[in-house]
Amino acid sequence: MEENKKRKIRIIVAKPGLDGHDRGAKVVAQALKEAGMEVIYTGLHQTIDQIVQTALQEDVDVIGLSILSGAHLPICETLLDKIREKGMRDVKVAVGGVIPRRDVEKLKTIGVDAIFPGGTPFDKIVKEIREIAEK
């Protein structure tokens, strides 16, 4: 087997909390798969602990959250605290969904690596996920 072949980017697409709308998350997951990434879709109503545990078990490069509920700031703060507690320093975090412009800088400040407000083109999502995964 060729040792110099690059490992595929592994990403979780997760729906934290009580948000029950996952069509967008599924479409983004499919676009990432079509771009050659290994995607683990966790399904609806995931807790932060479940997402972190799956990230550990699956040895992912990126945790991608789809949040439509408006709770993106506290959810991301809690997730980032948990991954730091677990020593997962190499795991990047991306969030997409209903993200007001006023919150983009706040999310970056707390440590979110990529932010995709609703309507972000798939090619931009793929490009940025590749960029953050390879840092």
DSSP file (Angstrom, degrees, kcal/mol; ACC not computed):
  #  RESIDUE AA STRUCTURE BP1 BP2  ACC     N-H-->O    O-->H-N    N-H-->O    O-->H-N    TCO  KAPPA ALPHA  PHI   PSI    X-CA   Y-CA   Z-CA
    1    1 A M              0   0    0      0, 0.0     2,-0.5     0, 0.0     0, 0.0   0.000 360.0 360.0 360.0 144.3    0.0    0.0    0.0
    2    2 A E    >   -     0   0    0      1,-0.2     3,-0.6     2,-0.1     0, 0.0  -0.586 360.0-166.5 -75.0 121.5    1.2    3.5   -0.8
    3    3 A E  T 3  S+     0   0    0     -2,-0.5    -1,-0.2     1,-0.2     0, 0.0   0.754  83.5  63.3 -76.3 -24.9    2.2    5.4    2.4
    4    4 A N  T 3  S+     0   0    0      2,-0.1     2,-0.3     3,-0.0    -1,-0.2   0.457  73.4 111.9 -86.5   2.3    2.3    8.7    0.6
    5    5 A K  S <  S-     0   0    0     -3,-0.6     2,-0.2     1,-0.1     0, 0.0  -0.582  74.6-117.2 -71.1 133.0   -1.4    8.7   -0.2
    6    6 A K        -     0   0    0     -2,-0.3     2,-0.2     1,-0.1    -1,-0.1  -0.470  24.8-115.8 -72.4 140.7   -3.1   11.4    1.9
    7    7 A R        -     0   0    0     -2,-0.2    -1,-0.1     1,-0.1     3,-0.1  -0.515  36.7-105.5 -71.0 141.8   -5.7   10.3    4.4
    8    8 A K        -     0   0    0     -2,-0.2     2,-0.3     1,-0.1    29,-0.1  -0.378  38.2-100.8 -65.5 146.5   -9.2   11.6    3.6
    9    9 A I        -     0   0    0     27,-0.2    29,-3.0    -3,-0.1     2,-0.5  -0.529  36.8-148.6 -66.4 132.1  -10.5   14.4    5.8
   10   10 A R  E     +a   38   0A   0     -2,-0.3    51,-2.8    27,-0.2    52,-1.8  -0.925  22.0 174.8-108.5 127.1  -12.8   12.9    8.4
   11   11 A I  E     -ab  39  62A   0     27,-2.7    29,-2.7    -2,-0.5     2,-0.4  -0.992  24.6-144.6-136.4 138.5  -15.6   15.2    9.5
   12   12 A I  E     -ab  40  63A   0     50,-2.3    52,-3.1    -2,-0.4     2,-0.6  -0.841   9.0-158.8 -93.9 136.6  -18.7   14.8   11.8
   13   13 A V  E     +ab  41  64A   0     27,-2.6    29,-2.2    -2,-0.4    30,-0.4  -0.979  25.4 178.9-112.5 116.0  -21.8   16.6   10.8
   14   14 A A  E     - b   0  65A   0     50,-3.1    52,-2.6    -2,-0.6    30,-0.1  -0.886  31.9-150.6-125.9 149.2  -23.9   16.9   13.9
   15   15 A K        -     0   0    0     28,-1.1    31,-2.4    -2,-0.3     2,-0.1  -0.875  27.0-162.1-115.1  93.6  -27.2   18.5   14.9
   16   16 A P  B >   +e   46   0B   0      0, 0.0     3,-0.6     0, 0.0    31,-0.2  -0.436  47.0   0.1 -78.2 151.1  -26.9   19.5   18.6
   17   17 A G  T 3  S-     0   0    0     29,-2.1    28,-0.3     1,-0.2    29,-0.1  -0.299 110.5 -38.1  79.9-156.9  -29.9   20.2   20.8
   18   18 A L  T 3  S+     0   0    0     27,-0.1    -1,-0.2    26,-0.1     2,-0.1   0.436  85.5 129.0 -92.4  -1.2  -33.5   20.1   20.1
   19   19 A D    <   -     0   0    0     -3,-0.6    26,-0.6     1,-0.1    50,-0.0  -0.378  37.6-169.8 -57.7 123.9  -33.4   21.5   16.6
   20   20 A G        +     0   0    0     -2,-0.1     2,-0.6    24,-0.1    -1,-0.1   0.251  53.0  97.2-104.6  12.2  -35.4   19.0   14.4
   21   21 A H        +     0   0    0      1,-0.1     4,-0.2     2,-0.0    47,-0.1  -0.894  33.5 153.5-106.9 115.7  -34.6   20.3   11.0
   22   22 A D     >  +     0   0    0     -2,-0.6     4,-2.4     2,-0.1     5,-0.2   0.315  38.2 103.8-125.6  10.0  -31.7   18.4    9.3
   23   23 A R  H  > S+     0   0    0      1,-0.2     4,-2.3     2,-0.2     5,-0.2   0.942  87.5  47.6 -58.2 -47.5  -32.3   18.7    5.5
   24   24 A G  H  > S+     0   0    0      1,-0.2     4,-2.6     2,-0.2    -1,-0.2   0.902 111.1  51.1 -60.3 -42.3  -29.5   21.3    5.2
   25   25 A A  H  > S+     0   0    0      1,-0.2     4,-2.6     2,-0.2    -1,-0.2   0.904 110.9  48.7 -62.4 -41.2  -27.1   19.2    7.3
   26   26 A K  H  X S+     0   0    0     -4,-2.4     4,-2.1     2,-0.2    -1,-0.2   0.884 111.3  49.4 -67.0 -38.2  -27.8   16.2    5.1
   27   27 A V  H  X S+     0   0    0     -4,-2.3     4,-2.1    -5,-0.2    -2,-0.2   0.916 112.7  47.0 -67.7 -42.4  -27.2   18.2    1.9
   28   28 A V  H  X S+     0   0    0     -4,-2.6     4,-2.4     2,-0.2    -2,-0.2   0.917 110.3  53.6 -64.3 -42.3  -24.0   19.6    3.2
   29   29 A A  H  X S+     0   0    0     -4,-2.6     4,-2.2     1,-0.2    -2,-0.2   0.911 109.3  48.9 -57.8 -42.9  -22.9   16.1    4.3
   30   30 A Q  H  X S+     0   0    0     -4,-2.1     4,-2.7     2,-0.2    -1,-0.2   0.901 109.4  51.6 -64.7 -41.0  -23.5   14.8    0.8
   31   31 A A  H  X S+     0   0    0     -4,-2.1     4,-1.1     1,-0.2    -2,-0.2   0.895 110.3  49.3 -62.9 -39.4  -21.5   17.7   -0.8
   32   32 A L  H  <>S+     0   0    0     -4,-2.4     5,-2.2     2,-0.2    -1,-0.2   0.894 111.0  49.8 -66.9 -39.7  -18.6   16.9    1.5
   33   33 A K  H ><5S+     0   0    0     -4,-2.2     3,-2.1     1,-0.2    -2,-0.2   0.932 108.7  51.9 -61.5 -45.8  -18.8   13.2    0.6
   34   34 A E  H 3<5S+     0   0    0     -4,-2.7    -1,-0.2     1,-0.3    -2,-0.2   0.763 103.8  58.9 -63.7 -23.9  -18.8   14.1   -3.1
   35   35 A A  T 3<5S-     0   0    0     -4,-1.1    -1,-0.3    -5,-0.2    -2,-0.2   0.390 128.0 -98.4 -84.8   3.2  -15.7   16.2   -2.5
   36   36 A G  T < 5S+     0   0    0     -3,-2.1     2,-0.2     1,-0.3    -3,-0.2   0.574  78.9 133.4  95.9  10.6  -13.9   13.1   -1.2
   37   37 A M      < -     0   0    0     -5,-2.2     2,-0.7   -29,-0.1    -1,-0.3  -0.606  59.6-119.0 -92.1 155.1  -14.2   13.5    2.5
   38   38 A E  E     -a   10   0A   0    -29,-3.0   -27,-2.7    -2,-0.2     2,-0.5  -0.850  37.4-164.9 -90.2 119.8  -15.3   10.8    5.0
   39   39 A V  E     -a   11   0A   0     -2,-0.7     2,-0.6   -29,-0.2   -27,-0.2  -0.908  16.9-166.6-115.6 131.1  -18.5   12.1    6.6
   40   40 A I  E     -a   12   0A   0    -29,-2.7   -27,-2.6    -2,-0.5     2,-0.6  -0.961  10.3-160.9-112.7 112.6  -20.1   10.8    9.8
   41   41 A Y  E     -a   13   0A   0     -2,-0.6   -27,-0.2   -29,-0.2   -29,-0.1  -0.851   2.5-166.4 -95.6 123.0  -23.6   12.1   10.2
   42   42 A T        -     0   0    0    -29,-2.2   -28,-0.1    -2,-0.6    -1,-0.1   0.604  30.5-130.7 -88.7 -11.8  -24.7   11.8   13.8
   43   43 A G        -     0   0    0    -30,-0.4   -28,-1.1   -21,-0.1     3,-0.3  -0.307  40.7 -35.8  88.9-178.4  -28.4   12.4   13.4
   44   44 A L  S    S+     0   0    0      1,-0.2   -24,-0.1   -30,-0.1   -27,-0.1  -0.287 110.0  24.1 -79.1 161.0  -30.7   14.8   15.2
   45   45 A H  S    S+     0   0    0    -26,-0.6     2,-0.3   -28,-0.3    -1,-0.2   0.836  73.6 168.8  59.5  44.5  -30.8   15.7   18.9
   46   46 A Q  B     -e   16   0B   0    -31,-2.4   -29,-2.1    -3,-0.3    -1,-0.2  -0.670  28.0-135.5 -87.7 140.8  -27.2   15.1   19.8
   47   47 A T     >  -     0   0    0     -2,-0.3     4,-2.3   -31,-0.2     5,-0.2  -0.524  25.4-112.9 -83.6 161.6  -25.7   16.3   23.1
   48   48 A I  H  > S+     0   0    0      1,-0.2     4,-2.7     2,-0.2     5,-0.2   0.916 119.8  53.8 -60.1 -42.2  -22.3   17.9   23.2
   49   49 A D  H  > S+     0   0    0      1,-0.2     4,-2.5     2,-0.2    -1,-0.2   0.901 108.2  49.4 -60.4 -40.9  -21.0   14.9   25.1
   50   50 A Q  H  > S+     0   0    0      2,-0.2     4,-2.5     1,-0.2    -1,-0.2   0.912 111.7  49.1 -63.2 -42.1  -22.3   12.5   22.4
   51   51 A I  H  X S+     0   0    0     -4,-2.3     4,-2.3     2,-0.2    -2,-0.2   0.928 112.9  46.4 -64.2 -45.1  -20.7   14.6   19.7
   52   52 A V  H  X S+     0   0    0     -4,-2.7     4,-2.2     2,-0.2    -2,-0.2   0.911 112.3  50.8 -64.3 -42.4  -17.3   14.8   21.5
   53   53 A Q  H  X S+     0   0    0     -4,-2.5     4,-2.6    -5,-0.2    -2,-0.2   0.913 111.4  47.8 -62.3 -42.8  -17.4   11.0   22.2
   54   54 A T  H  X S+     0   0    0     -4,-2.5     4,-2.7     2,-0.2    -1,-0.2   0.902 109.5  53.7 -63.9 -40.5  -18.2   10.3   18.5
   55   55 A A  H  X>S+     0   0    0     -4,-2.3     5,-1.6     1,-0.2     4,-0.7   0.900 111.3  45.9 -61.0 -40.9  -15.4   12.6   17.5
   56   56 A L  H ><5S+     0   0    0     -4,-2.2     3,-0.7     2,-0.2    -2,-0.2   0.942 114.9  46.1 -65.2 -48.4  -13.0   10.7   19.7
   57   57 A Q  H 3<5S+     0   0    0     -4,-2.6    -2,-0.2     1,-0.2    -1,-0.2   0.863 117.8  42.7 -63.8 -36.7  -14.1    7.3   18.5
   58   58 A E  H 3<5S-     0   0    0     -4,-2.7    -1,-0.2    -5,-0.2    -2,-0.2   0.479 100.5-132.9 -92.0  -3.2  -14.1    8.3   14.8
   59   59 A D  T <<5 -     0   0    0     -4,-0.7    -3,-0.2    -3,-0.7   -49,-0.1   0.944  39.6-173.4  51.1  56.5  -10.7   10.1   15.0
   60   60 A V      < -     0   0    0     -5,-1.6   -49,-0.2     1,-0.1    -1,-0.1  -0.391  34.2-152.1 -84.6 158.7  -12.1   13.1   13.1
   61   61 A D  S    S+     0   0    0    -51,-2.8    31,-2.9     1,-0.3     2,-0.4   0.747  83.3  26.9 -90.7 -32.6  -10.3   16.1   11.8
   62   62 A V  E     -bc  11  92A   0    -52,-1.8   -50,-2.3    29,-0.2     2,-0.6  -0.991  59.2-152.4-138.2 138.5  -13.3   18.4   12.0
   63   63 A I  E     -bc  12  93A   0     29,-2.8    31,-2.8    -2,-0.4     2,-0.6  -0.966  20.9-164.9-105.1 120.0  -16.5   18.7   14.0
   64   64 A G  E     -bc  13  94A   0    -52,-3.1   -50,-3.1    -2,-0.6     2,-0.4  -0.929   1.5-162.6-108.6 122.6  -19.2   20.4   11.9
   65   65 A L  E     -bc  14  95A   0     29,-2.9    31,-2.7    -2,-0.6     2,-0.6  -0.860   8.4-157.9-105.3 137.0  -22.3   21.7   13.7
   66   66 A S  E     + c   0  96A   0    -52,-2.6     2,-0.5    -2,-0.4    31,-0.2  -0.963  21.2 175.5-111.3 115.1  -25.5   22.6   12.0
   67   67 A I  E     + c   0  97A   0     29,-2.9    31,-1.6    -2,-0.6     5,-0.1  -0.969  22.6 157.1-130.2 119.8  -27.5   24.9   14.2
   68   68 A L        +     0   0    0     -2,-0.5    -1,-0.1    29,-0.2    29,-0.1   0.431  62.7  82.2-112.2  -4.8  -30.8   26.6   13.3
   69   69 A S  S    S-     0   0    0      1,-0.1    -1,-0.1   -50,-0.0    28,-0.0   0.600  99.2-115.0 -82.5 -13.1  -32.0   27.3   16.8
   70   70 A G  S    S+     0   0    0     28,-0.2     3,-0.4    -3,-0.0    -1,-0.1   0.441  90.3 108.0  90.2  -0.6  -30.1   30.5   17.6
   71   71 A A     >  +     0   0    0      1,-0.2     4,-2.2     2,-0.1     5,-0.2   0.066  34.9 120.5 -97.1  24.1  -28.2   28.8   20.3
   72   72 A H  H  >  +     0   0    0     26,-0.2     4,-2.5     1,-0.2     5,-0.2   0.849  68.7  54.2 -60.9 -37.8  -24.9   28.7   18.4
   73   73 A L  H  > S+     0   0    0     -3,-0.4     4,-2.5     2,-0.2     5,-0.2   0.976 114.0  37.3 -65.9 -55.2  -22.9   30.7   20.9
   74   74 A P  H  > S+     0   0    0      0, 0.0     4,-2.3     0, 0.0     5,-0.2   0.889 118.1  51.9 -65.2 -35.1  -23.5   28.7   24.0
   75   75 A I  H  X S+     0   0    0     -4,-2.2     4,-2.6     2,-0.2    -2,-0.2   0.944 112.6  44.6 -63.9 -46.8  -23.4   25.4   22.1
   76   76 A C  H  X S+     0   0    0     -4,-2.5     4,-2.8    -5,-0.2     5,-0.2   0.896 112.1  52.4 -66.3 -39.5  -20.0   26.3   20.5
   77   77 A E  H  X S+     0   0    0     -4,-2.5     4,-2.1    -5,-0.2    -1,-0.2   0.933 112.7  45.1 -59.9 -45.3  -18.6   27.5   23.8
   78   78 A T  H  X S+     0   0    0     -4,-2.3     4,-2.3     2,-0.2    -2,-0.2   0.922 113.9  49.0 -65.5 -44.6  -19.6   24.3   25.5
   79   79 A L  H  X S+     0   0    0     -4,-2.6     4,-2.7     1,-0.2     5,-0.3   0.940 111.4  49.0 -60.4 -48.1  -18.3   22.1   22.7
   80   80 A L  H  X S+     0   0    0     -4,-2.8     4,-1.8     1,-0.2    -1,-0.2   0.888 110.6  50.9 -62.4 -39.1  -14.9   23.9   22.6
   81   81 A D  H  X S+     0   0    0     -4,-2.1     4,-2.4    -5,-0.2    -1,-0.2   0.927 111.5  48.6 -60.8 -44.4  -14.6   23.6   26.4
   82   82 A K  H  X S+     0   0    0     -4,-2.3     4,-1.9     1,-0.2    -2,-0.2   0.909 110.5  48.7 -65.3 -43.0  -15.2   19.8   26.1
   83   83 A I  H  <>S+     0   0    0     -4,-2.7     5,-2.8     1,-0.2    -1,-0.2   0.858 112.3  49.6 -69.9 -30.5  -12.8   19.2   23.3
   84   84 A R  H ><5S+     0   0    0     -4,-1.8     3,-1.5    -5,-0.3    -1,-0.2   0.917 108.5  53.3 -68.0 -42.5  -10.1   21.1   25.2
   85   85 A E  H 3<5S+     0   0    0     -4,-2.4    -2,-0.2     1,-0.3    -1,-0.2   0.869 109.7  48.7 -57.4 -37.1  -10.8   19.1   28.3
   86   86 A K  T 3<5S-     0   0    0     -4,-1.9    -1,-0.3    -5,-0.1    -2,-0.2   0.447 115.6-116.3 -84.9  -0.3  -10.3   15.9   26.3
   87   87 A G  T < 5 +     0   0    0     -3,-1.5     2,-1.4    -4,-0.2     3,-0.3   0.772  63.8 148.6  73.3  25.8   -7.0   17.2   24.8
   88   88 A M    > < +     0   0    0     -5,-2.8     3,-1.3     1,-0.2    -1,-0.2  -0.381   8.3 150.5 -90.5  57.4   -8.4   17.2   21.3
   89   89 A R  T 3   +     0   0    0     -2,-1.4    -1,-0.2     1,-0.3    -5,-0.1   0.745  66.0  54.2 -65.6 -25.5   -6.3   20.1   20.2
   90   90 A D  T 3  S+     0   0    0     -3,-0.3     2,-0.5     2,-0.1    -1,-0.3   0.596  83.6 101.1 -86.0 -10.7   -6.0   19.1   16.6
   91   91 A V    <   -     0   0    0     -3,-1.3   -29,-0.2    -8,-0.1     2,-0.2  -0.635  62.5-150.5 -80.9 125.6   -9.8   18.8   16.0
   92   92 A K  E     -c   62   0A   0    -31,-2.9   -29,-2.8    -2,-0.5     2,-0.4  -0.566   4.3-140.0 -92.1 158.1  -11.2   21.8   14.2
   93   93 A V  E     +c   63   0A   0     18,-0.3    20,-2.1   -31,-0.2    21,-1.4  -0.977  18.2 179.3-125.2 130.9  -14.7   23.2   14.7
   94   94 A A  E     -cd  64 114A   0    -31,-2.8   -29,-2.9    -2,-0.4     2,-0.4  -0.958   6.8-166.2-124.6 146.2  -17.0   24.5   12.0
   95   95 A V  E     +cd  65 115A   0     19,-2.2    21,-3.0    -2,-0.4     2,-0.3  -0.997   9.2 172.8-135.2 139.5  -20.6   25.8   12.4
   96   96 A G  E     +cd  66 116A   0    -31,-2.7   -29,-2.9    -2,-0.4     2,-0.4  -0.924  32.9  64.4-138.5 165.3  -23.3   26.5    9.9
   97   97 A G  E    S+cd  67 117A   0     19,-1.9    21,-1.8    -2,-0.3     2,-1.5  -0.963  96.9   4.5 128.4-142.9  -26.9   27.4    9.9
   98   98 A V  S    S+     0   0    0    -31,-1.6   -26,-0.2    -2,-0.4   -28,-0.2  -0.659  74.7 158.2 -84.0  92.2  -28.7   30.5   11.1
   99   99 A I        -     0   0    0     -2,-1.5    -2,-0.1   -27,-0.1     5,-0.1  -0.937  34.2-140.0-121.2 106.1  -25.7   32.6   12.1
  100  100 A P    >>  -     0   0    0      0, 0.0     3,-2.0     0, 0.0     4,-0.5  -0.347  21.6-119.5 -63.3 145.8  -26.3   36.3   12.3
  101  101 A R  H >> S+     0   0    0      1,-0.3     3,-1.3     2,-0.2     4,-0.6   0.850 111.9  64.3 -53.0 -36.9  -23.4   38.5   11.0
  102  102 A R  H 34 S+     0   0    0      1,-0.3     4,-0.4     2,-0.1    -1,-0.3   0.714 102.2  50.0 -63.5 -19.1  -23.0   40.1   14.4
  103  103 A D  H <> S+     0   0    0     -3,-2.0     4,-2.5     1,-0.1    -1,-0.3   0.554  85.6  85.8 -96.5  -8.5  -22.1   36.7   15.9
  104  104 A V  H <X S+     0   0    0     -3,-1.3     4,-2.2    -4,-0.5     5,-0.2   0.939  93.1  43.9 -60.2 -49.2  -19.4   35.7   13.4
  105  105 A E  H  X S+     0   0    0     -4,-0.6     4,-2.6     1,-0.2    -1,-0.2   0.884 112.1  53.8 -64.4 -38.2  -16.5   37.5   15.2
  106  106 A K  H  > S+     0   0    0     -4,-0.4     4,-1.9     2,-0.2    -1,-0.2   0.925 109.1  49.0 -61.1 -43.9  -17.7   36.2   18.6
  107  107 A L  H  X>S+     0   0    0     -4,-2.5     5,-2.5     1,-0.2     4,-0.7   0.911 112.0  48.1 -63.1 -42.6  -17.6   32.7   17.2
  108  108 A K  H ><5S+     0   0    0     -4,-2.2     3,-0.8     3,-0.2    -1,-0.2   0.909 109.2  54.6 -62.7 -41.5  -14.1   33.2   15.8
  109  109 A T  H 3<5S+     0   0    0     -4,-2.6    -1,-0.2     1,-0.3    -2,-0.2   0.867 106.8  49.7 -62.2 -37.9  -12.9   34.7   19.1
  110  110 A I  H 3<5S-     0   0    0     -4,-1.9    -1,-0.3    -5,-0.2    -2,-0.2   0.614 130.7 -90.7 -80.6  -9.4  -14.1   31.7   21.2
  111  111 A G  T <<5S+     0   0    0     -3,-0.8   -18,-0.3    -4,-0.7     2,-0.3   0.534  70.5 149.8 119.2   6.9  -12.2   29.4   18.8
  112  112 A V      < -     0   0    0     -5,-2.5    -1,-0.3    -6,-0.2   -18,-0.2  -0.580  31.6-157.0 -71.3 132.3  -14.6   28.3   16.0
  113  113 A D  S    S+     0   0    0    -20,-2.1     2,-0.3    -2,-0.3   -19,-0.2   0.783  70.2  17.1 -85.5 -29.4  -12.4   27.7   12.9
  114  114 A A  E     -d   94   0A   0    -21,-1.4   -19,-2.2    -7,-0.1     2,-0.4  -0.996  61.3-163.3-148.0 140.2  -15.0   28.1   10.1
  115  115 A I  E     -d   95   0A   0     -2,-0.3   -19,-0.2   -21,-0.2   -21,-0.0  -0.990   3.4-173.8-130.5 128.0  -18.5   29.7   10.0
  116  116 A F  E     -d   96   0A   0    -21,-3.0   -19,-1.9    -2,-0.4     3,-0.1  -0.828   9.8-160.0-126.4  91.7  -21.0   29.1    7.3
  117  117 A P  E >   -d   97   0A   0      0, 0.0     3,-1.6     0, 0.0   -19,-0.2  -0.242  47.2 -69.7 -62.5 160.1  -24.2   31.2    7.5
  118  118 A G  T 3  S+     0   0    0    -21,-1.8   -20,-0.0     1,-0.2   -19,-0.0  -0.173 123.1  31.7 -50.2 140.6  -27.2   30.0    5.6
  119  119 A G  T 3  S+     0   0    0      1,-0.3    -1,-0.2    -3,-0.1     3,-0.1   0.436  76.6 150.9  89.0  -0.2  -26.8   30.2    1.9
  120  120 A T    <   -     0   0    0     -3,-1.6    -1,-0.3    -4,-0.1     5,-0.1  -0.491  53.5-110.3 -64.3 128.9  -23.0   29.6    1.9
  121  121 A P    >>  -     0   0    0      0, 0.0     4,-1.9     0, 0.0     3,-0.5  -0.291  18.6-123.8 -62.1 145.3  -22.2   28.0   -1.5
  122  122 A F  H 3> S+     0   0    0      1,-0.2     4,-2.9     2,-0.2     5,-0.2   0.871 109.7  57.5 -57.9 -39.8  -21.1   24.3   -1.2
  123  123 A D  H 3> S+     0   0    0      1,-0.2     4,-2.2     2,-0.2    -1,-0.2   0.862 106.8  49.2 -63.7 -33.1  -17.7   25.0   -3.0
  124  124 A K  H <> S+     0   0    0     -3,-0.5     4,-2.5     2,-0.2    -1,-0.2   0.900 111.2  49.6 -69.7 -40.6  -16.9   27.6   -0.3
  125  125 A I  H  X S+     0   0    0     -4,-1.9     4,-2.5     2,-0.2     5,-0.2   0.949 112.9  46.6 -61.7 -49.1  -17.8   25.1    2.5
  126  126 A V  H  X S+     0   0    0     -4,-2.9     4,-2.4     1,-0.2    -2,-0.2   0.929 113.1  49.5 -58.8 -47.3  -15.6   22.4    0.9
  127  127 A K  H  X S+     0   0    0     -4,-2.2     4,-2.3    -5,-0.2    -1,-0.2   0.927 113.6  44.8 -60.8 -46.9  -12.7   24.7    0.3
  128  128 A E  H  X S+     0   0    0     -4,-2.5     4,-2.7     2,-0.2     5,-0.3   0.875 110.7  53.3 -69.7 -36.0  -12.7   26.1    3.9
  129  129 A I  H  X S+     0   0    0     -4,-2.5     4,-2.3    -5,-0.2    -1,-0.2   0.931 110.7  48.3 -62.7 -43.3  -13.1   22.6    5.5
  130  130 A R  H  X S+     0   0    0     -4,-2.4     4,-1.5    -5,-0.2    -2,-0.2   0.933 111.9  50.1 -59.5 -45.2  -10.1   21.5    3.5
  131  131 A E  H  < S+     0   0    0     -4,-2.3     4,-0.4     1,-0.2    -2,-0.2   0.928 114.1  42.0 -62.2 -46.9   -8.1   24.5    4.6
  132  132 A I  H >< S+     0   0    0     -4,-2.7     3,-0.9     1,-0.2    -1,-0.2   0.868 112.4  54.6 -71.6 -33.2   -8.9   24.2    8.3
  133  133 A A  H 3< S+     0   0    0     -4,-2.3    -1,-0.2    -5,-0.3    -2,-0.2   0.801 108.4  49.8 -68.0 -27.7   -8.4   20.4    8.3
  134  134 A E  T 3<        0   0    0     -4,-1.5    -1,-0.2     1,-0.2    -2,-0.2   0.447 360.0 360.0 -93.5   0.2   -4.9   20.8    6.8
  135  135 A K    <         0   0    0     -3,-0.9    -1,-0.2    -4,-0.4    -2,-0.1   0.480 360.0 360.0 -71.5 360.0   -3.7   23.4    9.3
